[in-house]
Amino acid sequence: MKVTSPSKGSSGFTGKFVVLTDGGTGSAAEMLGAALKEIGGAKVFGQRSAGMVLAATIVELSSGFALMVPLQDYVTVQGTRLEGTGLVPDIEVKPTDGTDAVLAAALLHASTQPGSGQG
């Protein structure tokens, strides 16, 4: 993956990106993770994300109830709908007590896989 900078003459970041997710990862974090995965070749580690990316508004009704109305949906560049499904990790890692197994797996991958940004 190559991320360029607006500064003149900069070659940008050419290292690897990894994305860590779990069931608490939602909204814009899911969108960013999906973009890094699909466009930049980042690997996603952990558990499936929450699948909650719809932008919505709440309308108060005269009866005292409220109605949540979706305003827009999000579909990735490759056509994946994240709402209700979530971002699926490339490498599923279950959390463990006492250690951060997801972070450990991602760091191991980043340090052992050849190439720059891809893989």
Protein Blocks (a to p, Z undefined) as FASTA:
>chain_A
ZZddfbehiabjabdcdddddfklghjlmmmmmmmmmmnopacehjddehiabccddddd
fkopacdddfbdcddfkopafehnbpadfbdcdddehiafklmmmmmmmmmpgcehiZZ
